[in-house]
């Protein structure tokens, strides 16, 4: 795949931008950097020139300088909005026929009519469905390339053929749009159900957290306060699990998840998965029977991801089986493959849902799903992770109230891992006190993270923006900087680069502490000069282990 060409317009640029002439130009107009980053990740594989404008005024300047295959235009922008920008683009001869696709989070019939009146050829609601956006853009890329070819041909016959091809493409696009509309409507329905379920699933843990905090304020009973703390910790883990699943789905759909493979024992990972699912299984009063292979079975796999697959399947079995049910986990090793089966005597799956059960947001019964908990993405994760390991997953069910059986088939390996002597930290190193600068614009987060650092035996200073962090660092000379990426004004990448310029901070360790955990963000933090990358919310043990190593 060829790398995407990104060109940014702005006040610091002058004259016409130089781009790769073999590629077509796509103009992306949006004032929000996070939305631009999202669209770039979607369009990256198309391998074209992505030219970015942050306002309607910048877009108008660019259309005077260059030709574009298509313009993606945000409706709601400060100053000149999308409708006014589109009208002005249409009024200029050079860009009067340039296709414009409006992007908006608030589609309604009146606004859509206004958009089409302004010259739009299409209208996409945000957040966009990546496959739909890429399909539409590909059509305009092909049309632009065909127009170029037609213009370069001297003979009238070749030009006529290109025009006929263009007409056929437009007809094909109309047919494709009809099919895409059906998919969009079905996707919108699933999305609405998913958002309602997500709100419900987030409120569930929030209620006991709030109640427990009130109890801790009102009661001085140590036992009751300890129980309240335990409840808060369990519910927070549940919320983190929900967010992690959502992030995993995002990374998988964008092809940005990375497996950390190693030689692992099947028995070890299955024991870990059953321990993870055990609390819910016991809570529902189920009996769990596990049949593990007697001989060692080795996998070349990511331990945490394989454990995630089977803990998800076991949790599903526990949730969708009436109390005091039966769950069975069995294994069968044959040749270079092992099949792990999770079976239950639960609510089962109707025939019309068996083929759809692994699709995003699919639910056997929305009302049942909401009472049992779940976002409708767990099985999508299972299927994706199994296939990333070179395996496959199948499901069988006799129908409603007749139980379910999920069979995961994975390749095995005969190679065993190389055993290394563990590195032993010096005792005095683990007790070393560090000077730590915590930088985050969220004051509550900065304060509580600072408390965790102090309770771990270190000194702290706190800053809430990039400029003050640089000033404090030059005076405080920290051993470690825990630095948020999404700071106002000067972001974390810029702050890290600036701190590296000061000789007094040459021995400082920089740790990115951010909600962004995808491989692209880890790469960018490394390029900016960060030594480590922590994803919010960081576990106390993880933070302590990192500080102990520094």
C-alpha positions as CSV (number, residue, x, y, z in Angstrom):
1,X,0.0,0.0,0.0
2,X,1.4,3.4,-0.9
3,X,1.7,5.9,1.9
4,X,-0.9,8.7,2.1
5,X,0.2,12.2,1.1
6,X,-0.8,14.8,3.6
7,X,-0.5,18.5,2.9
8,X,-1.7,21.0,5.5
9,X,-2.8,24.5,4.5
10,X,-2.5,27.4,6.8
11,X,-1.3,30.9,7.4
12,X,2.3,29.7,7.2
13,X,2.0,28.5,3.6
14,X,2.2,30.6,0.5
15,X,1.5,29.9,-3.1
16,X,0.4,26.6,-4.7
17,X,1.1,23.4,-2.8
18,X,3.2,20.8,-4.6
19,X,1.7,17.3,-4.5
20,X,2.3,13.9,-6.2
21,X,1.0,14.4,-9.7
22,X,0.1,10.7,-10.2
23,X,-2.4,10.9,-7.4
24,X,-5.7,12.8,-7.2
25,X,-6.3,15.6,-4.7
26,X,-8.9,15.2,-1.9
27,X,-9.8,18.3,0.0
28,X,-10.8,17.8,3.7
29,X,-12.3,20.8,5.4
30,X,-12.8,20.7,9.1
31,X,-11.9,22.9,12.1
32,X,-11.5,20.1,14.6
33,X,-8.1,18.3,14.6
34,X,-9.5,15.1,16.1
35,X,-12.0,14.7,13.3
36,X,-9.3,15.3,10.7
37,X,-7.2,12.6,12.3
38,X,-10.1,10.2,12.2
39,X,-10.9,10.9,8.5
40,X,-7.2,10.5,7.6
41,X,-7.0,7.1,9.2
42,X,-10.0,6.0,7.2
43,X,-8.8,7.3,3.9
44,X,-5.1,6.4,4.3
45,X,-5.3,3.1,2.3
46,X,-6.6,5.0,-0.7
47,X,-3.1,6.4,-1.3
48,X,-4.1,9.8,-2.6
49,X,-3.1,13.4,-1.8
50,X,-5.1,14.5,1.3
51,X,-5.1,18.3,1.5
52,X,-6.4,19.8,4.7
53,X,-8.1,23.2,5.3
54,X,-9.2,24.3,8.7
55,X,-11.8,26.8,7.6
56,X,-14.0,27.8,4.7
57,X,-11.7,30.7,3.8
58,X,-8.7,28.4,3.5
59,X,-10.7,26.0,1.3
60,X,-11.7,28.8,-1.1
61,X,-8.0,29.7,-1.5
62,X,-7.0,26.1,-2.3
63,X,-9.8,25.5,-4.9
64,X,-8.4,28.5,-6.8
65,X,-4.9,26.9,-6.9
66,X,-5.7,23.2,-7.5
67,X,-8.2,20.8,-8.8
68,X,-9.8,18.3,-6.5
69,X,-11.5,14.9,-7.2
70,X,-13.8,15.5,-4.3
71,X,-14.3,17.9,-1.3
72,X,-15.3,16.5,2.2
73,X,-16.8,19.6,3.9
74,X,-17.9,19.9,7.5
75,X,-21.2,21.8,7.9
76,X,-20.7,23.3,11.3
77,X,-17.6,25.5,11.3
78,X,-17.0,28.9,13.0
79,X,-17.1,31.9,10.7
80,X,-17.9,30.7,7.2
81,X,-20.0,27.5,7.6
82,X,-20.1,24.6,5.1
83,X,-23.2,25.8,3.2
84,X,-21.7,29.2,2.5
85,X,-18.4,27.7,1.5
86,X,-20.1,25.2,-0.9
87,X,-22.1,28.0,-2.5
88,X,-18.9,30.1,-3.1
89,X,-17.0,27.0,-4.5
90,X,-19.9,26.3,-6.9
91,X,-19.9,30.0,-8.0
92,X,-16.4,29.8,-9.3
93,X,-15.8,28.4,-12.8
94,X,-12.8,26.3,-11.9
95,X,-14.6,24.5,-9.1
96,X,-18.2,24.7,-10.3
97,X,-18.4,20.9,-11.0
98,X,-16.2,19.6,-8.2
99,X,-18.1,17.0,-6.2
100,X,-18.9,18.1,-2.6
101,X,-19.8,15.7,0.2
102,X,-21.2,17.3,3.4
103,X,-20.3,15.8,6.8
104,X,-22.5,16.6,9.8
105,X,-23.5,15.2,13.2
106,X,-27.0,16.6,12.9
107,X,-28.6,15.4,9.7
108,X,-32.2,16.4,9.1
109,X,-34.4,16.9,6.1
110,X,-34.3,20.7,6.2
111,X,-30.5,20.8,6.5
112,X,-30.0,18.1,3.8
113,X,-32.2,20.1,1.5
114,X,-30.1,23.2,2.2
115,X,-27.0,21.2,1.5
116,X,-28.1,19.9,-1.8
117,X,-29.2,23.4,-2.7
118,X,-25.7,24.6,-1.9
119,X,-24.3,22.2,-4.5
120,X,-23.6,19.0,-2.5
121,X,-23.7,15.6,-4.3
122,X,-24.0,13.6,-1.1
123,X,-24.6,14.0,2.6
124,X,-23.0,11.7,5.3
125,X,-23.8,11.7,9.0
126,X,-21.0,11.6,11.5
127,X,-19.4,9.6,12.9
128,X,-19.0,8.1,9.4
129,X,-19.0,4.4,8.6
130,X,-15.5,3.9,7.2
131,X,-16.5,1.4,4.5
132,X,-19.2,3.8,3.2
133,X,-16.9,6.8,3.1
134,X,-14.1,4.9,1.3
135,X,-16.6,3.4,-1.2
136,X,-17.9,6.9,-2.1
137,X,-14.5,8.5,-2.3
138,X,-13.2,5.6,-4.5
139,X,-15.9,6.4,-7.1
140,X,-14.8,10.1,-7.3
141,X,-11.1,9.1,-7.5
142,X,-11.9,6.8,-10.4
143,X,-13.9,9.5,-12.1
144,X,-11.1,12.1,-11.7
145,X,-8.5,9.7,-13.0
146,X,-10.7,8.9,-16.0
147,X,-11.2,12.7,-16.7
148,X,-7.4,13.1,-16.6
149,X,-7.0,10.2,-19.1
150,X,-9.7,11.7,-21.4
151,X,-8.1,15.1,-21.3
152,X,-4.7,13.7,-22.3
153,X,-6.0,11.7,-25.3
154,X,-5.9,13.5,-28.6
155,X,-8.3,11.4,-30.5
156,X,-12.0,12.1,-30.2
157,X,-12.9,8.4,-30.0
158,X,-10.8,7.8,-26.9
159,X,-12.4,10.9,-25.3
160,X,-15.9,9.6,-26.2
161,X,-15.2,6.2,-24.6
162,X,-13.9,7.9,-21.4
163,X,-17.1,9.9,-21.2
164,X,-19.2,6.7,-21.7
165,X,-17.2,5.0,-18.9
166,X,-17.9,8.0,-16.7
167,X,-21.6,7.7,-17.4
168,X,-21.6,4.1,-16.5
169,X,-19.7,4.8,-13.3
170,X,-22.3,7.4,-12.4
171,X,-25.1,4.8,-13.0
172,X,-23.2,2.3,-11.0
173,X,-22.7,4.8,-8.2
174,X,-26.5,5.4,-8.1
175,X,-27.2,1.7,-7.8
176,X,-24.5,1.4,-5.1
177,X,-25.9,4.4,-3.2
178,X,-29.3,2.6,-3.1
179,X,-27.6,-0.5,-1.6
180,X,-25.6,1.7,0.8
181,X,-28.7,3.5,1.9
182,X,-30.2,0.2,3.1
183,X,-27.0,-0.6,4.9
184,X,-26.9,2.8,6.5
185,X,-30.5,2.5,7.7
186,X,-29.8,-0.9,9.2
187,X,-26.5,0.4,10.7
188,X,-28.4,3.5,12.2
189,X,-30.9,1.1,13.9
190,X,-28.1,-0.9,15.4
191,X,-26.2,2.2,16.4
192,X,-29.2,3.6,18.2
193,X,-29.7,0.3,20.1
194,X,-26.0,0.2,20.9
195,X,-26.0,3.8,22.3
196,X,-29.0,3.0,24.4
197,X,-27.3,-0.1,25.7
198,X,-24.0,1.7,26.3
199,X,-25.8,4.4,28.4
200,X,-27.4,1.7,30.4
201,X,-24.2,-0.2,30.9
202,X,-22.3,2.9,32.1
203,X,-25.1,3.9,34.5
204,X,-25.1,0.4,36.1
205,X,-21.6,0.7,37.7
206,X,-22.0,4.5,38.3
207,X,-25.0,3.9,40.6
208,X,-23.2,1.7,43.1
209,X,-20.1,3.9,42.9
210,X,-22.1,6.9,43.9
211,X,-24.0,5.0,46.6
212,X,-20.8,3.6,48.1
213,X,-19.2,7.1,48.2
214,X,-22.3,8.4,50.2
215,X,-22.0,5.4,52.6
216,X,-18.3,6.2,53.1
217,X,-19.2,9.8,54.0
218,X,-21.9,8.8,56.4
219,X,-20.4,5.8,58.1
220,X,-17.4,5.3,60.4
221,X,-17.7,1.6,60.5
222,X,-14.3,0.2,59.1
223,X,-15.9,-3.0,57.8
224,X,-18.7,-1.1,55.9
225,X,-16.2,1.4,54.5
226,X,-14.0,-1.5,53.3
227,X,-17.0,-3.1,51.6
228,X,-17.8,0.2,49.9
229,X,-14.2,0.5,48.7
230,X,-14.3,-3.0,47.3
231,X,-17.6,-2.2,45.4
232,X,-16.1,1.0,43.9
233,X,-13.0,-0.9,42.7
234,X,-15.1,-3.7,41.1
235,X,-17.4,-1.3,39.4
236,X,-14.5,0.8,38.1
237,X,-12.9,-2.4,36.6
238,X,-16.2,-3.1,34.9
239,X,-16.3,0.4,33.4
240,X,-12.6,0.1,32.3
241,X,-13.4,-3.3,30.7
242,X,-16.3,-1.6,28.7
243,X,-14.0,1.2,27.5
244,X,-11.2,-1.3,26.6
245,X,-13.6,-3.4,24.5
246,X,-14.7,-0.3,22.6
247,X,-11.1,0.7,22.0
248,X,-10.2,-2.8,20.9
249,X,-13.1,-2.8,18.4
250,X,-11.9,0.6,17.0
251,X,-8.3,-0.6,16.7
252,X,-9.4,-3.9,15.0
253,X,-11.7,-2.2,12.5
254,X,-8.8,0.2,11.5
255,X,-6.3,-2.6,11.4
256,X,-4.2,-1.0,14.1
257,X,-4.2,-3.7,16.8
258,X,-0.9,-5.5,17.3
259,X,-0.5,-9.0,18.7
260,X,2.4,-9.6,21.1
261,X,2.9,-13.3,20.3
262,X,5.0,-15.7,22.4
263,X,5.1,-19.4,23.0
264,X,2.4,-20.1,25.5
265,X,0.8,-23.2,27.1
266,X,-2.9,-23.7,26.3
267,X,-3.6,-24.9,29.8
268,X,-2.1,-21.8,31.4
269,X,-4.2,-19.4,29.3
270,X,-7.4,-21.3,29.8
271,X,-6.9,-21.4,33.6
272,X,-6.4,-17.6,33.5
273,X,-9.6,-17.1,31.4
274,X,-11.7,-19.3,33.8
275,X,-10.3,-17.4,36.8
276,X,-11.3,-14.1,35.1
277,X,-14.9,-15.4,34.5
278,X,-15.2,-17.2,37.8
279,X,-16.8,-14.4,39.9
280,X,-19.8,-14.1,37.5
281,X,-20.2,-17.8,37.2
282,X,-20.3,-18.2,41.0
283,X,-22.6,-15.2,41.3
284,X,-25.1,-16.9,39.0
285,X,-24.8,-20.3,40.8
286,X,-23.6,-22.1,37.7
287,X,-21.5,-25.3,37.6
288,X,-18.4,-25.1,35.5
289,X,-16.7,-28.2,34.2
290,X,-13.3,-27.9,32.6
291,X,-11.5,-30.6,30.6
292,X,-7.9,-29.6,29.8
293,X,-5.5,-31.7,27.7
294,X,-3.2,-34.0,29.7
295,X,-0.3,-33.4,27.4
296,X,1.2,-29.8,27.0
297,X,-0.3,-28.0,24.0
298,X,1.8,-25.0,22.9
299,X,0.5,-22.0,21.0
300,X,2.3,-19.2,19.2
301,X,-0.1,-16.5,20.4
302,X,-0.7,-13.3,22.5
303,X,-1.5,-14.6,26.0
304,X,-3.7,-11.7,27.0
305,X,-5.8,-11.8,23.8
306,X,-6.3,-15.6,23.9
307,X,-7.4,-15.2,27.5
308,X,-9.7,-12.4,26.4
309,X,-11.3,-14.7,23.8
310,X,-12.3,-17.4,26.3
311,X,-13.1,-15.1,29.3
312,X,-15.6,-13.4,26.9
313,X,-17.1,-16.7,25.9
314,X,-17.4,-17.9,29.5
315,X,-18.9,-14.6,30.6
316,X,-21.4,-14.8,27.8
317,X,-22.3,-18.3,28.8
318,X,-22.8,-17.2,32.4
319,X,-24.9,-14.1,31.5
320,X,-27.2,-15.9,29.1
321,X,-27.9,-19.0,31.2
322,X,-30.5,-19.0,33.9
323,X,-29.3,-19.3,37.4
324,X,-27.8,-22.7,38.5
325,X,-27.1,-23.6,34.9
326,X,-24.3,-25.8,33.4
327,X,-21.2,-24.5,31.5
328,X,-18.6,-26.8,30.1
329,X,-15.2,-26.1,28.6
330,X,-13.5,-28.9,26.6
331,X,-10.5,-29.2,24.4
332,X,-9.6,-31.6,21.5
333,X,-6.0,-31.6,20.1
334,X,-5.7,-33.2,16.7
335,X,-2.6,-32.8,14.5
336,X,-1.5,-29.1,14.2
337,X,-4.8,-27.8,15.5
338,X,-6.7,-27.6,18.9
339,X,-10.4,-27.0,19.2
340,X,-11.7,-25.4,22.4
341,X,-15.4,-25.6,23.0
342,X,-17.5,-23.5,25.4
343,X,-21.0,-25.0,25.8
344,X,-24.0,-24.0,28.0
345,X,-27.6,-24.9,28.6
346,X,-28.7,-21.3,28.4
347,X,-31.2,-19.2,26.3
348,X,-29.8,-20.4,23.0
349,X,-29.8,-18.6,19.6
350,X,-32.7,-18.5,17.1
351,X,-31.9,-19.9,13.6
352,X,-32.1,-16.5,12.0
353,X,-29.4,-15.1,14.3
354,X,-26.8,-17.8,14.1
355,X,-25.2,-16.3,11.0
356,X,-25.4,-12.7,12.4
357,X,-24.3,-13.4,16.0
358,X,-20.7,-12.3,15.3
359,X,-21.7,-9.0,13.6
360,X,-21.1,-5.6,15.3
361,X,-23.9,-4.7,17.8
362,X,-25.9,-7.9,17.0
363,X,-28.1,-8.9,19.8
364,X,-30.3,-12.0,20.1
365,X,-32.9,-10.0,22.0
366,X,-32.4,-6.3,22.8
367,X,-34.5,-6.5,26.0
368,X,-32.7,-9.6,27.2
369,X,-29.4,-8.1,26.3
370,X,-30.1,-5.0,28.4
371,X,-31.2,-7.0,31.4
372,X,-28.2,-9.3,31.2
373,X,-25.7,-6.6,30.3
374,X,-23.5,-6.3,27.3
375,X,-22.8,-4.0,24.3
376,X,-23.2,-6.5,21.5
377,X,-19.5,-6.3,20.6
378,X,-18.0,-9.1,22.7
379,X,-18.5,-11.8,20.0
380,X,-17.2,-9.5,17.3
381,X,-14.0,-9.1,19.3
382,X,-13.8,-12.9,19.8
383,X,-14.1,-13.6,16.0
384,X,-11.6,-10.9,15.1
385,X,-9.0,-12.0,17.6
386,X,-9.4,-15.7,16.7
387,X,-8.9,-14.9,13.0
388,X,-5.9,-12.7,13.8
389,X,-4.3,-15.8,15.3
390,X,-4.9,-17.8,12.2
391,X,-7.9,-19.7,13.6
392,X,-11.7,-19.7,13.2
393,X,-14.8,-19.8,15.4
394,X,-18.2,-21.4,14.9
395,X,-21.4,-21.5,16.8
396,X,-24.1,-24.1,17.2
397,X,-27.5,-23.9,18.8
398,X,-30.7,-25.9,18.7
399,X,-32.7,-22.6,19.0
400,X,-34.2,-20.6,21.9
401,X,-33.9,-22.2,25.3
402,X,-31.7,-25.0,23.9
403,X,-28.3,-23.8,24.8
404,X,-25.3,-22.7,22.7
405,X,-21.9,-24.1,21.8
406,X,-19.0,-22.0,20.6
407,X,-16.0,-23.8,19.0
408,X,-12.7,-22.0,18.6
409,X,-10.1,-23.7,16.4
410,X,-6.5,-22.5,16.8
411,X,-3.1,-23.6,15.2
412,X,-0.6,-25.2,17.6
413,X,3.2,-25.2,17.5
414,X,5.8,-27.7,18.4
415,X,8.4,-25.1,19.4
416,X,8.8,-24.4,23.1
417,X,9.9,-21.0,24.5
418,X,13.4,-20.1,25.3
419,X,13.7,-19.6,29.1
420,X,15.6,-16.5,30.2
421,X,16.8,-15.7,33.7
422,X,14.6,-13.0,35.1
423,X,16.2,-9.6,35.6
424,X,16.5,-8.8,39.3
425,X,16.2,-5.2,40.4
426,X,18.6,-4.0,43.0
427,X,16.8,-3.6,46.4
428,X,18.1,0.0,46.8
429,X,16.8,1.0,43.4
430,X,13.2,0.0,44.3
431,X,13.3,2.4,47.2
432,X,14.8,5.4,45.3
433,X,12.8,8.6,45.7
434,X,12.1,10.5,42.5
435,X,11.1,14.1,41.7
436,X,8.0,13.7,39.5
437,X,6.3,16.5,37.6
438,X,2.6,15.7,36.8
439,X,1.1,17.6,33.8
440,X,-2.6,17.4,33.0
441,X,-5.3,20.0,32.3
442,X,-7.8,17.9,34.2
443,X,-7.2,19.2,37.8
444,X,-9.0,16.3,39.5
445,X,-7.0,13.7,37.5
446,X,-3.7,15.6,38.1
447,X,-4.4,15.8,41.9
448,X,-5.3,12.1,42.3
449,X,-2.4,10.9,40.1
450,X,-0.1,13.1,42.3
451,X,-1.4,11.5,45.4
452,X,-0.7,8.0,43.9
453,X,2.9,9.1,43.2
454,X,3.4,10.6,46.7
455,X,2.0,7.5,48.4
456,X,4.5,5.5,46.4
457,X,7.3,7.5,48.1
458,X,8.1,10.2,45.6
459,X,8.0,14.0,45.5
460,X,5.6,15.8,43.1
461,X,4.9,19.1,41.4
462,X,1.8,19.7,39.3
463,X,1.1,21.8,36.2
464,X,-2.1,22.2,34.2
465,X,-0.7,23.5,30.8
466,X,2.3,23.2,28.7
467,X,3.9,26.6,29.3
468,X,3.8,26.4,33.1
469,X,5.1,22.8,32.9
470,X,8.2,24.0,31.0
471,X,8.8,26.8,33.5
472,X,8.3,24.5,36.5
473,X,10.6,21.8,35.0
474,X,13.5,24.3,34.6
475,X,13.3,25.2,38.3
476,X,12.3,21.8,39.7
477,X,14.5,19.7,37.5
478,X,12.3,16.6,37.7
479,X,13.5,13.0,37.4
480,X,10.3,12.0,35.7
481,X,7.6,14.0,33.8
482,X,4.1,12.3,33.6
483,X,2.7,14.3,30.7
484,X,-0.8,14.4,29.2
485,X,-1.0,14.6,25.4
486,X,-4.2,16.5,24.9
487,X,-3.2,19.7,26.6
488,X,-4.8,23.1,25.6
489,X,-2.7,25.4,23.5
490,X,0.6,23.6,23.5
491,X,0.0,19.8,23.3
492,X,2.0,17.1,25.0
493,X,4.1,16.3,22.0
494,X,5.2,19.9,21.7
495,X,5.9,20.2,25.4
496,X,8.1,17.1,25.3
497,X,10.1,18.3,22.3
498,X,10.6,21.7,24.0
499,X,11.8,20.2,27.3
500,X,14.4,18.1,25.4
501,X,16.0,21.4,24.3
502,X,17.0,22.4,27.9
503,X,20.4,21.0,29.0
504,X,19.2,20.9,32.7
505,X,16.5,18.3,31.6
506,X,18.8,16.0,29.6
507,X,18.5,13.1,32.2
508,X,14.8,13.5,32.7
509,X,12.5,10.5,31.8
510,X,9.3,11.4,29.9
511,X,6.2,9.3,30.3
512,X,3.1,10.0,28.1
513,X,0.0,9.6,30.3
514,X,-3.0,9.7,27.9
515,X,-6.3,8.3,26.9
516,X,-4.9,7.5,23.4
517,X,-3.4,4.0,23.3
518,X,-3.4,3.0,19.7
519,X,-0.2,2.0,17.9
520,X,-0.1,5.2,15.9
521,X,-0.3,7.3,19.1
522,X,2.5,5.2,20.7
523,X,4.6,5.8,17.6
524,X,4.0,9.5,17.7
525,X,4.9,9.8,21.4
526,X,8.2,7.9,20.8
527,X,9.0,10.3,17.9
528,X,8.3,13.3,20.1
529,X,10.8,12.0,22.7
530,X,8.8,10.1,25.2
531,X,10.4,7.1,26.9
532,X,7.3,5.4,28.0
533,X,3.5,5.4,27.2
534,X,0.8,4.8,29.8
535,X,-2.9,4.7,28.9
536,X,-5.5,6.3,31.3
537,X,-6.7,5.2,33.7
538,X,-3.3,3.8,34.9
539,X,-3.3,1.0,37.5
540,X,-1.4,1.9,40.7
541,X,0.7,-1.3,40.4
542,X,1.6,-0.5,36.8
543,X,2.7,3.1,37.9
544,X,4.7,1.8,40.8
545,X,6.5,-0.8,38.7
546,X,7.4,1.8,36.1
547,X,8.7,4.3,38.7
548,X,10.7,1.5,40.4
549,X,12.5,0.8,37.1
550,X,13.6,4.4,36.6
